[in-house]
Amino acid sequence: MSNSMTSTNAPRLFPATHWSVVLAARGGDEADSLRALEMLCRSYWYPLYAYVRRQGHSPHDAQDLTQGFFARLLEKHYLDAADRDKGRFRSFLLMALKRFLAKEWERDRAQKRGGGQATLSLDTEMAERRYQGEGAEHLAPDRIYERRWALTLLDAALGALRQDYQALGREAEFGYLKAYLTAERGEIPYAEVAERLEITEAAARVAVHRMRSRFRALFRTEIARTVAKPEEVEDEVRYLRQALTS
């Protein structure tokens, strides 16, 4: 694999443009905080939609509830409840949604929610198709939320990894090797990989190792966007791995 890919293999710096910015800017630079919050909401809204659906709401009501929630959230009505020393964005968002569902949905409906309020453009039709295809009826709403959150982060990391390979003109290599991102080491057929990529088996081992290492780094980068401090990343990695396997 080229030096270009190797140079991107190290984890990126802790991104001080997301949840940490939202928390730090309360009462300060509201414009930067709002931009950071909106970026996070656009990336991680689907787990909330799945949670609302699992609560028993119809697709139409779940779409309205999710949009209404973000309209309220982007007005920053809920940010005072966030605790920089305790809060992950994942936990804050679910807490805020539960509060909205319990206390503010009917009031928002009465006020004809959306008039003059900030909203996000969400592909709720896609979200419903995805929800129907996942077959998670046996999971409690909180468990669905946690699993979908973890999967959303994994999807984001995978998308970033694809972009890395595309930039190097190695999209076909990515398409083949991605199947081995989560495989156990003893399950990877390196001889087959070498034959398919027309490289030596030793080079195949290096290619798989570099892709897996880069994916782990990108996954941690995505997680870093949703926590307040760099030292919280590893705990969140462990938590999300458990959410995917339990």
Helices and strands as residue ranges (DSSP letters): H 3-7, H 19-24, H 30-44, H 46-54, H 59-73, G 79-81, H 89-99, I 100-104, H 105-110, H 124-134, H 141-167, H 171-177, G 178-180, G 185-187, H 190-197, H 201-224, G 230-232, H 233-245
